[in-house]
Amino acid sequence: MDIDETAIDEGLYSRQLYVLGHEAMKRMAASNVLIVGMQGLGVEIAKDIVLAGVKSVTVYDPEPVKIEDLSSQFFLRENDVGKPRAEVTVPRLAELNAYVPVRNLGGQTGQEITVDLVKGFQVVVLCNASYAKQLEINDWTHQNGIPFIATETRGLFGSVFNDFGPKFTCVDPTGEQPLTGMVVSVDKAGHHALVTCLDETRHGLEDGDFVTFSEIQGMTELNGCEPRKVSVKGPYTFTIGDTTGLGDYIRGGIFTQVKMPKILDFASTTSISGESLQNPEYFITDFAKFDRPATLHAGFQALSKFYDDHKRLPKPRNDQDAKAVVAIAKKIDADADEKIVTQLAYQATGDLSPVIAVIGAFVAQEVLKACSAKFHPMQQHMYFDSLESLPGVLPSEAECQPVGSRYDGSLAVFGKTFQEKISNHRQFLVGSGAIGCEMLKNWSMMGLACGPKGAIQVTDLDTIEKSNLNRQFLFRAKDLGRFKAEVAAMAVSNMNKDLSGKITTRQDAVGHDTEVGIYNEDFFDNIDGVTNALDNVKARLYMDQRCVFYLKPLVDSGTLGTKGNVQVVIPYLTESYASSQDPPEKETPSCTIKNFPNAIPHTIEWSRTQFDDLFVKPAQAVNSYLSEPDYLEKTLKYSGQQKEQVEQLVSHLVTNKPITFEECIIWARLQFEEKYNNEIRQLLFSLPKDAVGSNGQPFWSGPKRAPEAITFNSNDPLHLSYIVSAANLHAYNYGLKGESDLNVYRKVADSVIVPEFTPKSGVKVQINDNEPVTNEGPSNAASAPSSLAGYRLNPVEFEKDDDTNHHIDFITAASNLRATNYSITPADRHTTKQIAGKIIPAIATTTSLVTGLACLELYKIIDSKVKLDDYKNGFVNIALPFFGFSEPIAAAKNKYNKTEWTLWDRFTFKNDPTLKEIMDWFKKEHKLDVSMVSQGVSMLWSSFVAKKKSEERLPMKFSKLVEHVSKKPVSPDIKSLTVEVMVMDEEGEDVEVPFIVVNI
């Protein structure tokens, strides 16, 4: 078994597989990668590709560790100073993935990499190498077709150069699932035959895409045809070339996009510098800085030349050195922007973990592209900067000089004063999974919270699982089962001992239940901001609401495969996270799932429901019935299904209660017959294949596919898989032990006498979701037994990651049998698991990059920047690749009378006023009449309340009024209450006003 297959079987790559796929993973597992340079940048690249699962990683860096290396090289410790970088780094890198050997190429101090040393590798990466060395190595790699990447970071600047050779094949440029859609007509006219698609959804194709077809009736030559090139004519139409000479189109058909390989030509550094220096190919990372790449192209070369001339980099913020670099850059490109080159020279010795995270993760993904041929490589020069992260008050040269500390790389950019601000910052991190691990790593390198006033609070309920190890790099196999927050905090405290005692970890969820006593006013008073590292929208919205209430800045980030985003929420400046959200996903109509599936997600959703209906809900109902005397009455009150409830209980307790495992196999065989034969035959009896709809057209057409019943065959692996998984899950409900011998399943299943099925007349089929659902139940209600005290069933708890529990096996078999019924292409277990388990695809590179961008915004928050355009929301898709930055949206302005306000405004009342005092204040100060007052779910007062109640409540202190109406005491921990009011202006019109905070 291949190394990667073993790791896959053990679940190590479970999330990454949904990003890259098996074929790309196998190509990666055949690639040996060389990384030259083991400072922060080289280690960031190495970390991500080791986690991803290449064949091997070899590193080269014989230079001794310097104290300033600890600014960004997270595997180094202070007692490593003086030792060879690669030597001390390799064993720590190797711990990340037992399936990827990490080797040290050796070498002596002062010995640079040579062409002889790079032979035998599939990808070569140079980090922070001189321009001359880049030319030398790249000249050889280009001639020999070896992908080559040169990259470096200098303070807030970064650069990447790719050369994957003259004929690099990219198998899948985007990595997106092939588009597919239903065809309603195909022209047979000329050389531009028009294909029209069902107008339920846009086809999504672009000019130059390729498609093939299936299930077309009439023009059958298109079924399985060679891919045809598309020219888009509209959202539902496209042409496919010549169809003359083909049969006449009758009906039906499905188009499927075909991913075509793309051949890419790369130039070497030599040819670019020698022939087309004035016009190299730039990849733009920020379209607001469209002219900057050309300047930085000259600037980085000028830095290298300065180093060659002086055997050192320019001193931090030294004007004389900066002028020398500018002069060199101007000789290379007369139009180079002097201000930008000056900043580059000022920061040349700077080493910042967030920039390294961005550039390193990007390069790591480029390495994986070179290994796997999946996703489009960057062509060909990339330059990045985050000058906006500089503090508003720029440091002096003296402040930026090295002091012999681990923070010298940060001091060179920000200076001593701002570094102290960073060290005394107090941050709350919500979540310590993939993004949380990367965030804590960056913070430890930045020196965040390492000062006397600094503090980091981390909360995460989860424990560490095997699949976490592939992208949550602070965790090791020995940590499985431990709390993520505790392990992560310990790991980063080891990276930077200054963090010891500065991190507090919790396993408390953020939510309404923890507002009192845990995440209360005192808690928020003691933090400066919040960073979300969450994987669900509900918790994000809650934290956003808390940040708005307590006026705290929020950094939110997320990833989905190769896509990632960062959003900053700044008090009084920006909108909040909740201000704009994606529209909810379009749900598939229930009638489609139940009777008319036409795509594999429909059958997977159906099978997931089957899982609950067969193995979860009945057992739960039985247990509730046996433990709750009034269970039936309560249930019937809301459902009105007395017969079905009682009969279900009787069936599971008495009639069908298995005594042996063989009876479970019999049950599974009868379930097979019911679901995949009888129900299909009943549907076709009610709606025959020649049925006609109300519009006179054939009913079974377009998205409605006429099904076929399945005849059971124990020799069919799919049929047998259903029997095995269903029988074992049924046995689990009753505490019976399963069976491993497949021959037993075949023998018992084949011996079952299946009752003859006769379709019923008059059964109503729900054709659309607007029609009522009819429940067909047996006519005679039974009575439930009452002498089963202590008896319990075992409801199945769905767990997608345990491959021995039959859960995904059942859903896969049930879905693919359903797909067979409806002539839908079945899905493999891997795909079924992703859809049924709602698994979010993830890869370490995206996580690292997005976290780097988030930390660059955190610098700005620490500096308390007050201009909207100082901040950037970011979106990336490193598959394409694509970077997009935008100014955050300003907080929307509302107005009452002549007063403007935003979501960040509120009215604050001190000393627990009475309700009358609040109402009088609105009248006097704002000429507004209060018509309703509410707090939480309690309506405290309204203009419609009875006069006696009103007279009673108006003079009450506000806290007493809340207690009086809610009939619950206000907790002593609560220092303020949030109140909503409805008010009217002098014209009697309702107007919106900010919420009220009443301090009690």
HUJO-V942074 format. One line per field, one symbol per residue. ss: DSSP state (H for helix, E for strand, C for the rest). phi: phi as a letter, one per 20 degrees, with the letter a starting at -180 (. if undefined). A space follows every 50 residues. Layout:
# HUJO-V942074
ss=???
phi=???
This chain:
# HUJO-V942074
ss=CCHHHHHHHCCCCHHHHHHHHHHHHHHHCCCEEEEECCCHHHHHHHHHHH HHCCCEEEEECCCECCHHHHHCCCCCCHHHCCCEHHHHHHHHHHCCCCCC EEEECCCCCCCCCCHHHHCCCCEEEEECCCHHHHHHHHHHHHHCCCEEEE EEEECCEEEEEEECCCCEEECECCCCCCCEEEEEEECCCCCCCEEEECCC CCCCCCCCCEEEEECCECCHHHECCCCEECEEEECCEEECCCCCCCCCCC ECCEEEEECCCEEECCCCHHHHHHHCHHHCCEECCCHHHCCHHHHHHHHH HHHHHHHHHHCCCCCCCCHHHHHHHHHHHHHHCCCCCHHHHHHHHHCCCC CCHHHHHHHHHHHHHHHHHHHHCECCCCCCEEEEECHHHCCCCCCCCHHH CCCCCCCHHHHHHHHHHHHHHHHCCEEEEECCCHHHHHHHHHHHHHCCCC CCCCEEEEECCCECCHHHHHCCCCCCHHHCCCEHHHHHHHHHHHHCHHHC CCEEEECCCCCHHHCCCCCCHHHHHCCCEEEECCCCHHHHHHHHHHHHHH CCEEEEEEEECCEEEEEEECCCCECCHHHCCCCCCCCCCHHHHHHCCCCH HHHHHHHHHHHHHHHCHHHHHHHHHHHCCCHHHHHHHHHCCHHHHHHHHH HHHHHCCCCCHHHHHHHHHHHHHHHHHHHHHHHHHHCCCCCECCCCCECC CCCCCCCCCCCCCCCCHHHHHHHHHHHHHHHHHCCCCCCCCHHHHHHHHH HCCCCCCCCCCCCCCCCCCCCCCCCCCCCCCCCCCCCCCCCCCCCCCCCC CCCCCCHHHHHHHHHHHHHHHCCCCCCCHHHHHHHHCCCCCCCHHHHHHH HHHHHHHHHHHHCCCCCHHHCCEEEEECCCCEEEEECCCECCCEEECCEE ECCCCEEEECCCCEHHHHHHHHHHHHCCEEEEEEECCEEEEECCCCHHHH HHHHCCEHHHHHHHHHCCCCCCCCCEEEEEEEEECCCCCEECCCEEEEEC
phi=.fgffffffenfdgffgfeenffffffffddeddddodfgffffffgfef ffoffbcdccaefffdgffffbefeecffegnefgfgeegffffffbfed fdcdfnodgneefcggfefndebccddleffffgffffgffffdmdgccd bbccmedbbccdbenfceedfbfdmffgfbaeedacfcbmdcfedddgef bffmfcgnfccccbmfdneffffmfggdfdcfdafccbdcnedfnefefd amocecfdfdgcedddeegffffedcgfbfedeeebffcgefgfffgfff ffgffgfgfdlaegfgleffffffffffffffbfegfffffffffgdgef bdgffffffffffgfffffffdmdneffccdcccbcffefffeffefffe ffcmcfegfeffednffffffgfdfccdddocefffffffffffffnfme efdfacdccaffdedgffffbdffdcgfegnefgfffffffffffcffeg nddddccdferffdfencedfffffdceaccecddbfgfffffgfffffe ldfcddbbcbmedbbccdcdgmddfegffbcfffffefgfffffccfcbf gffffffffggffeddfgffffffffdcgdgffffffddmdfgfffffff ffecgdffdcfgffffgffffgfffdcfffffffffcffefdffenegfe bmfedfecfdefbfeegfffffffffffffffgdmeeecdefffffffff efeegfdcgeemfedfebffefeedecgedfedefcdcgnfbedfedgcf eefdemffgfffffffffffgdldffdfffffffffelfefbbfffgfff fgffffffgfffflfddgffdceccccfffebcccbfgffgfedbcldee bcfeebedddmlfeffffffffffeclcdfdbcccmeeeeabfefggfff ffegefgfffffffffmcfegffedbcecdcdccefenefcecffddded
